[in-house]
């Protein structure tokens, strides 16, 4: 959530290997509704279409009739240097996360790091590890002003 020039976050789902239908159920179970904006990795267009229910695959899921509406899920805005652009946008903000965001505090925050040059100095290139939650923040920051 963006408020004034700060970002407030709470880790809600942090799992790998979820199928789209299972993910749709989890989103619904945690309170995401059809009108809520969800920003997804644009590298997954089939998953985005599935979660929008464009193919009708969420229409008849037992116990989840509401999923037939699909979700308001949009692909992340990416482009040349979008990783560094997004990180620089995040650096301009105050970022707050709940204490219950366990994976952020236990894994990502203490292990997020930058590639080193030949002399051992940090570069402007982040290492692509320990960054799942940070990537979602970056994608949201890049979308602000474009999608919401």
N, CA, C and O of each residue as an XYZ file, in Angstrom:
592
protein
N       0.849     -1.169      0.000
C       0.000      0.000      0.000
C       0.891      1.226      0.000
O       1.851      1.297      0.767
N       0.586      2.180     -0.842
C       1.294      3.444     -0.894
C       0.479      4.476     -0.118
O      -0.731      4.595     -0.311
N       1.144      5.216      0.755
C       0.475      6.287      1.490
C       1.477      7.405      1.711
O       2.558      7.191      2.260
N       1.101      8.609      1.273
C       2.037      9.727      1.265
C       3.294      9.244      0.553
O       3.099      8.606     -0.481
N       4.420      9.422      0.898
C       5.561      8.921      0.120
C       6.152      7.652      0.720
O       7.337      7.371      0.545
N       5.327      6.888      1.427
C       5.807      5.652      2.060
C       5.097      4.449      1.460
O       4.026      4.562      0.865
N       5.729      3.294      1.637
C       5.157      2.024      1.200
C       4.981      1.155      2.434
O       5.894      1.011      3.247
N       3.788      0.578      2.560
C       3.485     -0.314      3.678
C       3.186     -1.690      3.102
O       2.381     -1.823      2.180
N       3.837     -2.713      3.647
C       3.660     -4.045      3.101
C       3.457     -5.100      4.162
O       3.822     -4.938      5.327
N       2.856     -6.193      3.708
C       2.644     -7.362      4.552
C       2.757     -8.592      3.664
O       2.055     -8.711      2.660
N       3.620     -9.479      4.031
C       3.783    -10.737      3.299
C       2.517    -11.572      3.488
O       2.118    -11.853      4.618
N       1.892    -11.965      2.388
C       0.655    -12.738      2.466
C       0.810    -14.159      1.946
O       0.334    -15.103      2.577
N       1.464    -14.321      0.816
C       1.685    -15.648      0.226
C       3.151    -15.710     -0.182
O       3.639    -14.832     -0.894
N       3.847    -16.740      0.265
C       5.269    -16.891     -0.070
C       5.509    -18.377     -0.283
O       6.023    -19.070      0.596
N       5.133    -18.852     -1.454
C       5.269    -20.275     -1.775
C       5.688    -20.427     -3.220
O       5.360    -19.592     -4.062
N       6.406    -21.482     -3.502
C       6.740    -21.811     -4.879
C       5.899    -22.998     -5.308
O       5.358    -23.728     -4.476
N       5.797    -23.179     -6.595
C       5.131    -24.348     -7.144
C       3.617    -24.331     -7.084
O       2.983    -25.367     -7.288
N       3.021    -23.179     -6.808
C       1.558    -23.118     -6.778
C       1.026    -23.092     -8.206
O       1.502    -22.321     -9.040
N       0.044    -23.934     -8.480
C      -0.655    -23.851     -9.755
C      -1.564    -22.629     -9.736
O      -1.841    -22.070     -8.675
N      -2.022    -22.219    -10.903
C      -2.847    -21.017    -10.982
C      -4.166    -21.146    -10.235
O      -4.618    -20.186     -9.611
N      -4.789    -22.317    -10.291
C      -6.055    -22.498     -9.586
C      -5.844    -22.437     -8.080
O      -6.629    -21.810     -7.369
N      -4.802    -23.075     -7.595
C      -4.489    -23.019     -6.166
C      -4.166    -21.589     -5.757
O      -4.595    -21.137     -4.695
N      -3.418    -20.877     -6.585
C      -3.109    -19.483     -6.297
C      -4.384    -18.644     -6.248
O      -4.533    -17.801     -5.363
N      -5.294    -18.864     -7.179
C      -6.565    -18.129     -7.177
C      -7.321    -18.374     -5.876
O      -7.860    -17.437     -5.287
N      -7.366    -19.611     -5.426
C      -8.035    -19.925     -4.154
C      -7.352    -19.220     -2.996
O      -8.022    -18.658     -2.129
N      -6.023    -19.242     -2.971
C      -5.280    -18.582     -1.882
C      -5.543    -17.078     -1.884
O      -5.756    -16.475     -0.832
N      -5.527    -16.482     -3.074
C      -5.809    -15.047     -3.161
C      -7.192    -14.743     -2.577
O      -7.349    -13.814     -1.785
N      -8.182    -15.530     -2.973
C      -9.539    -15.332     -2.460
C      -9.577    -15.519     -0.945
O     -10.194    -14.729     -0.231
N      -8.920    -16.558     -0.464
C      -8.938    -16.866      0.972
C      -8.310    -15.761      1.824
O      -8.701    -15.584      2.978
N      -7.348    -15.019      1.279
C      -6.725    -13.947      2.055
C      -7.422    -12.605      1.851
O      -6.999    -11.588      2.399
N      -8.489    -12.610      1.061
C      -9.297    -11.394      0.942
C      -9.136    -10.595     -0.333
O      -9.699     -9.505     -0.438
N      -8.385    -11.098     -1.314
C      -8.269    -10.396     -2.588
C      -9.565    -10.626     -3.360
O     -10.020    -11.762     -3.495
N     -10.153     -9.550     -3.863
C     -11.425     -9.638     -4.578
C     -11.261     -9.190     -6.020
O     -10.231     -8.627     -6.391
N     -12.275     -9.440     -6.826
C     -12.213     -9.209     -8.268
C     -11.798     -7.789     -8.626
O     -11.104     -7.596     -9.624
N     -12.193     -6.799     -7.853
C     -11.873     -5.416     -8.179
C     -10.521     -4.940     -7.696
O     -10.078     -3.859     -8.084
N      -9.852     -5.719     -6.857
C      -8.547     -5.326     -6.325
C      -7.476     -5.469     -7.400
O      -7.432     -6.475     -8.109
N      -6.624     -4.476     -7.518
C      -5.546     -4.542     -8.501
C      -4.433     -5.459     -8.005
O      -3.923     -5.294     -6.897
N      -4.066     -6.423     -8.836
C      -2.953     -7.329     -8.574
C      -1.949     -7.122     -9.702
O      -2.317     -7.157    -10.877
N      -0.701     -6.909     -9.357
C       0.346     -6.743    -10.365
C       1.173     -8.017    -10.379
O       1.684     -8.448     -9.345
N       1.300     -8.614    -11.554
C       1.998     -9.894    -11.693
C       3.193     -9.744    -12.624
O       3.268     -8.810    -13.424
N       4.112    -10.670    -12.504
C       5.280    -10.684    -13.374
C       4.825    -10.837    -14.825
O       4.130    -11.795    -15.164
N       5.212     -9.901    -15.669
C       4.781     -9.919    -17.069
C       5.375    -11.084    -17.847
O       4.967    -11.337    -18.980
N       6.333    -11.800    -17.258
C       6.914    -12.975    -17.909
C       5.965    -14.172    -17.844
O       6.271    -15.230    -18.394
N       4.822    -14.016    -17.182
C       3.851    -15.107    -17.020
C       2.502    -14.757    -17.655
O       1.495    -14.741    -16.947
N       2.443    -14.476    -18.969
C       1.172    -14.051    -19.573
C       0.073    -15.108    -19.504
O      -1.100    -14.757    -19.371
N       0.423    -16.393    -19.591
C      -0.604    -17.441    -19.501
C      -1.206    -17.483    -18.105
O      -2.412    -17.681    -17.958
N      -0.383    -17.301    -17.081
C      -0.889    -17.278    -15.706
C      -1.780    -16.060    -15.482
O      -2.809    -16.156    -14.813
N      -1.391    -14.931    -16.035
C      -2.210    -13.724    -15.905
C      -3.565    -13.951    -16.553
O      -4.593    -13.618    -15.963
N      -3.585    -14.508    -17.749
C      -4.854    -14.787    -18.441
C      -5.700    -15.764    -17.632
O      -6.914    -15.588    -17.524
N      -5.075    -16.783    -17.067
C      -5.790    -17.771    -16.271
C      -6.425    -17.101    -15.046
O      -7.598    -17.336    -14.755
N      -5.667    -16.276    -14.333
C      -6.182    -15.640    -13.127
C      -7.218    -14.559    -13.433
O      -8.022    -14.211    -12.568
N      -7.206    -14.034    -14.638
C      -8.279    -13.133    -15.071
C      -9.523    -13.934    -15.446
O     -10.605    -13.376    -15.628
N      -9.352    -15.240    -15.556
C     -10.384    -16.191    -15.987
C     -10.799    -15.973    -17.441
O     -11.954    -16.190    -17.805
N      -9.862    -15.550    -18.249
C     -10.152    -15.340    -19.665
C     -10.449    -16.652    -20.383
O     -11.147    -16.673    -21.397
N      -9.913    -17.739    -19.850
C     -10.140    -19.046    -20.477
C     -11.288    -19.811    -19.827
O     -11.589    -20.930    -20.243
N     -11.926    -19.240    -18.829
C     -13.057    -19.892    -18.157
C     -12.661    -20.976    -17.174
O     -13.533    -21.647    -16.623
N     -11.374    -21.167    -16.939
C     -10.931    -22.285    -16.100
C     -11.235    -22.097    -14.617
O     -11.168    -23.066    -13.861
N     -11.565    -20.894    -14.177
C     -11.910    -20.668    -12.770
C     -13.422    -20.651    -12.544
O     -13.884    -20.358    -11.441
N     -14.177    -20.960    -13.568
C     -15.626    -20.788    -13.513
C     -16.333    -21.779    -12.600
O     -17.283    -21.393    -11.919
N     -15.920    -23.014    -12.558
C     -16.649    -24.039    -11.809
C     -15.802    -24.706    -10.736
O     -15.760    -25.934    -10.660
N     -15.139    -23.929     -9.919
C     -14.317    -24.499     -8.852
C     -15.190    -24.648     -7.614
O     -15.717    -23.673     -7.079
N     -15.324    -25.876     -7.183
C     -16.186    -26.167     -6.035
C     -15.764    -25.351     -4.815
O     -14.594    -25.325     -4.435
N     -16.736    -24.695     -4.221
C     -16.495    -23.889     -3.032
C     -16.007    -22.478     -3.324
O     -15.837    -21.684     -2.400
N     -15.781    -22.157     -4.579
C     -15.277    -20.835     -4.955
C     -16.045    -20.271     -6.155
O     -15.436    -19.961     -7.179
N     -17.360    -20.135     -6.049
C     -18.118    -19.612     -7.201
C     -17.724    -18.182     -7.565
O     -17.898    -17.767     -8.711
N     -17.198    -17.428     -6.606
C     -16.821    -16.039     -6.850
C     -15.657    -15.913     -7.826
O     -15.467    -14.859     -8.432
N     -14.880    -16.976     -7.981
C     -13.708    -16.904     -8.859
C     -14.079    -16.774    -10.327
O     -13.231    -16.435    -11.152
N     -15.326    -17.038    -10.660
C     -15.717    -16.939    -12.076
C     -15.524    -15.521    -12.606
O     -15.401    -15.325    -13.815
N     -15.497    -14.526    -11.708
C     -15.253    -13.137    -12.129
C     -13.786    -12.899    -12.461
O     -13.450    -11.918    -13.125
N     -12.912    -13.790    -12.004
C     -11.487    -13.599    -12.214
C     -10.972    -12.449    -11.371
O     -11.714    -11.849    -10.592
N      -9.708    -12.153    -11.534
C      -9.065    -11.081    -10.783
C      -8.651     -9.952    -11.722
O      -8.444    -10.164    -12.916
N      -8.536     -8.778    -11.174
C      -8.055     -7.609    -11.897
C      -6.528     -7.640    -11.840
O      -5.908     -6.884    -11.091
N      -5.944     -8.510    -12.626
C      -4.504     -8.744    -12.580
C      -3.858     -8.166    -13.836
O      -4.270     -8.452    -14.961
N      -2.846     -7.356    -13.612
C      -2.180     -6.660    -14.709
C      -0.705     -7.054    -14.732
O      -0.109     -7.302    -13.684
N      -0.119     -7.113    -15.930
C       1.313     -7.426    -16.003
C       2.150     -6.254    -15.507
O       1.802     -5.092    -15.717
N       3.247     -6.573    -14.853
C       4.177     -5.547    -14.382
C       4.734     -4.777    -15.570
O       4.941     -5.332    -16.649
N       4.969     -3.500    -15.353
C       5.564     -2.653    -16.376
C       7.072     -2.871    -16.319
O       7.721     -2.588    -15.312
N       7.607     -3.373    -17.408
C       9.047     -3.617    -17.470
C       9.608     -2.926    -18.695
O       8.873     -2.531    -19.601
N      10.870     -2.793    -18.704
C      11.532     -2.175    -19.845
C      13.019     -2.189    -19.604
O      13.508     -2.841    -18.681
N      13.730     -1.472    -20.433
C      15.181     -1.397    -20.292
C      15.516     -0.865    -18.906
O      15.006      0.174    -18.486
N      16.366     -1.578    -18.212
C      16.857     -1.186    -16.892
C      15.749     -1.041    -15.851
O      15.884     -0.255    -14.913
N      14.652     -1.790    -16.007
C      13.535     -1.662    -15.054
C      13.913     -2.113    -13.648
O      13.334     -1.636    -12.672
N      14.875     -3.025    -13.530
C      15.287     -3.472    -12.193
C      15.932     -2.311    -11.441
O      15.504     -1.975    -10.337
N      16.955     -1.697    -12.030
C      17.623     -0.585    -11.351
C      16.707      0.619    -11.210
O      16.760      1.324    -10.202
N      15.865      0.863    -12.213
C      14.911      1.972    -12.127
C      13.981      1.767    -10.929
O      13.750      2.690    -10.148
N      13.452      0.553    -10.793
C      12.552      0.257     -9.679
C      13.252      0.326     -8.335
O      12.690      0.839     -7.367
N      14.471     -0.184     -8.267
C      15.226     -0.123     -7.007
C      15.490      1.329     -6.621
O      15.391      1.691     -5.448
N      15.821      2.147     -7.595
C      16.053      3.565     -7.294
C      14.772      4.251     -6.826
O      14.823      5.134     -5.970
N      13.628      3.855     -7.377
C      12.354      4.407     -6.895
C      12.107      3.974     -5.456
O      11.617      4.760     -4.645
N      12.441      2.732     -5.139
C      12.262      2.247     -3.762
C      13.170      2.993     -2.792
O      12.776      3.276     -1.661
N      14.374      3.307     -3.230
C      15.314      4.022     -2.360
C      14.798      5.405     -1.971
O      15.227      5.972     -0.966
N      13.873      5.947     -2.773
C      13.304      7.274     -2.495
C      12.194      7.220     -1.449
O      11.725      8.264     -0.996
N      11.770      6.024     -1.061
C      10.614      5.854     -0.189
C      11.019      5.328      1.180
O      12.066      4.703      1.344
N      10.174      5.595      2.140
C      10.238      4.894      3.416
C       9.438      3.619      3.210
O       8.328      3.674      2.682
N       9.969      2.481      3.609
C       9.293      1.197      3.414
C       9.093      0.548      4.771
O      10.032      0.409      5.554
N       7.857      0.153      5.037
C       7.508     -0.477      6.307
C       6.854     -1.821      6.029
O       5.988     -1.927      5.161
N       7.268     -2.849      6.767
C       6.665     -4.174      6.663
C       6.256     -4.647      8.044
O       6.860     -4.268      9.048
N       5.229     -5.474      8.088
C       4.773     -6.021      9.357
C       5.810     -6.991      9.925
O       6.623     -7.553      9.190
N       5.765     -7.175     11.234
C       6.638     -8.152     11.888
C       6.346     -9.568     11.414
O       7.216    -10.437     11.482
N       5.126     -9.809     10.931
C       4.734    -11.152     10.495
C       5.240    -11.490      9.090
O       4.992    -12.593      8.603
N       5.928    -10.587      8.446
C       6.490    -10.834      7.116
C       7.798    -11.610      7.276
O       8.883    -11.094      7.005
N       7.669    -12.838      7.715
C       8.786    -13.664      8.163
C       9.855    -13.865      7.093
O      11.043    -13.714      7.380
N       9.462    -14.201      5.877
C      10.458    -14.469      4.836
C      11.237    -13.222      4.455
O      12.415    -13.308      4.108
N      10.597    -12.078      4.516
C      11.318    -10.837      4.250
C      12.403    -10.626      5.299
O      13.560    -10.374      4.960
N      12.034    -10.728      6.563
C      12.980    -10.446      7.650
C      14.018    -11.552      7.829
O      15.174    -11.260      8.137
N      13.630    -12.815      7.643
C      14.552    -13.922      7.906
C      15.470    -14.223      6.721
O      16.624    -14.602      6.919
N      14.978    -14.061      5.502
C      15.754    -14.465      4.330
C      16.169    -13.316      3.425
O      17.350    -13.143      3.124
N      15.184    -12.532      2.994
C      15.492    -11.555      1.950
C      16.273    -10.346      2.448
O      17.333    -10.026      1.908
N      15.773     -9.694      3.443
C      16.418     -8.457      3.903
C      17.873     -8.675      4.317
O      18.737     -7.912      3.885
N      18.181     -9.682      5.134
C      19.590     -9.833      5.532
C      20.495    -10.379      4.424
O      21.716    -10.258      4.525
N      19.935    -10.971      3.380
C      20.757    -11.601      2.349
C      20.762    -10.877      1.008
O      21.537    -11.236      0.121
N      19.918     -9.872      0.843
C      19.891     -9.127     -0.410
C      21.243     -8.456     -0.601
O      21.762     -7.825      0.320
N      21.812     -8.588     -1.788
C      23.150     -8.021     -1.982
C      23.369     -7.596     -3.428
O      22.569     -7.891     -4.316
N      24.452     -6.909     -3.631
C      24.828     -6.370     -4.933
C      26.043     -7.129     -5.458
O      26.893     -7.571     -4.686
N      26.112     -7.272     -6.769
C      27.277     -7.901     -7.390
C      28.504     -7.037     -7.113
O      28.409     -5.820     -6.953
N      29.645     -7.694     -7.064
C      30.900     -6.994     -6.802
C      31.711     -6.888     -8.086
O      31.641     -7.763     -8.949
N      32.469     -5.824     -8.204
C      33.369     -5.702     -9.348
C      34.660     -6.468     -9.057
O      34.770     -7.121     -8.020
N      35.622     -6.394     -9.948
C      36.866     -7.159     -9.803
C      37.675     -6.764     -8.571
O      38.461     -7.555     -8.050
N      37.472     -5.546     -8.120
C      38.196     -5.084     -6.936
C      37.427     -5.375     -5.644
O      37.888     -5.042     -4.552
N      36.252     -5.998     -5.778
C      35.453     -6.328     -4.604
C      34.534     -5.224     -4.128
O      34.014     -5.279     -3.013
N      34.331     -4.223     -4.966
C      33.437     -3.123     -4.619
C      32.030     -3.404     -5.138
O      31.874     -3.990     -6.209
N      31.007     -2.993     -4.394
C      29.626     -3.207     -4.865
C      29.354     -2.432     -6.153
O      29.817     -1.305     -6.331
N      28.598     -3.061     -7.041
C      28.177     -2.412     -8.284
C      26.725     -1.960     -8.120
O      26.157     -2.048     -7.031
N      26.140     -1.480     -9.201
C      24.720     -1.112     -9.194
C      23.837     -2.273     -9.638
O      22.651     -2.081     -9.904
N      24.404     -3.471     -9.720
C      23.661     -4.633    -10.193
C      23.315     -5.552     -9.020
O      24.208     -6.119     -8.391
N      22.016     -5.701     -8.725
C      21.646     -6.598     -7.632
C      21.824     -8.058     -8.047
O      21.664     -8.406     -9.217
N      22.153     -8.893     -7.086
C      22.231    -10.330     -7.337
C      20.807    -10.863     -7.333
O      20.003    -10.492     -6.478
N      20.495    -11.726     -8.281
C      19.133    -12.233     -8.441
C      18.861    -13.396     -7.472
O      18.592    -14.518     -7.902
N      18.932    -13.121     -6.188
C      18.640    -14.074     -5.120
C      18.046    -13.294     -3.962
O      18.300    -12.099     -3.816
N      17.264    -13.962     -3.147
C      16.700    -13.341     -1.950
C      15.971    -12.039     -2.297
O      16.146    -11.020     -1.629
N      15.146    -12.091     -3.362
C      14.546    -10.841     -3.836
C      13.076    -10.965     -4.251
O      12.563    -10.082     -4.939
N      12.397    -12.025     -3.854
C      11.018    -12.201     -4.316
C      10.097    -11.092     -3.815
O       9.342    -10.517     -4.599
N      10.149    -10.791     -2.543
C       9.303     -9.722     -2.003
C       9.800     -8.375     -2.507
O       8.998     -7.503     -2.840
N      11.091     -8.202     -2.564
C      11.656     -6.950     -3.054
C      11.271     -6.742     -4.518
O      10.990     -5.614     -4.925
N      11.254     -7.813     -5.314
C      10.815     -7.695     -6.705
C       9.364     -7.234     -6.791
O       9.021     -6.424     -7.652
N       8.511     -7.743     -5.903
C       7.104     -7.311     -5.953
C       6.991     -5.828     -5.602
O       6.196     -5.105     -6.203
N       7.781     -5.377     -4.636
C       7.781     -3.946     -4.303
C       8.252     -3.124     -5.498
O       7.673     -2.087     -5.821
N       9.297     -3.598     -6.141
C       9.853     -2.886     -7.295
C       8.830     -2.807     -8.424
O       8.666     -1.756     -9.043
N       8.140     -3.921     -8.693
C       7.131     -3.930     -9.755
C       5.978     -2.989     -9.420
O       5.455     -2.307    -10.302
N       5.582     -2.951     -8.159
C       4.514     -2.031     -7.747
C       4.980     -0.582     -7.883
O       4.222      0.272     -8.343
N       6.218     -0.304     -7.489
C       6.736      1.060     -7.608
C       6.801      1.488     -9.069
O       6.497      2.637     -9.389
N       7.192      0.581     -9.955
C       7.240      0.899    -11.382
C       5.843      1.119    -11.960
O       5.687      1.876    -12.918
N       4.823      0.468    -11.390
C       3.454      0.593    -11.886
C       2.762      1.844    -11.374
O       1.823      2.338    -11.999
N       3.220      2.358    -10.243
C       2.565      3.541     -9.648
C       2.621      4.700    -10.639
O       3.689      5.062    -11.135
N       1.476      5.263    -10.910
C       1.379      6.344    -11.889
C       1.043      5.851    -13.281
O       0.650      6.635    -14.145
N       1.196      4.546    -13.503
C       0.858      3.959    -14.810
C      -0.408      3.104    -14.703
O      -1.298      3.190    -15.549
N      -0.477      2.282    -13.659
C      -1.635      1.399    -13.479
C      -2.555      1.854    -12.366
O      -3.731      1.492    -12.347
N      -2.032      2.649    -11.428
C      -2.856      3.159    -10.333
C      -2.293      4.475     -9.840
O      -2.843      5.074     -8.915
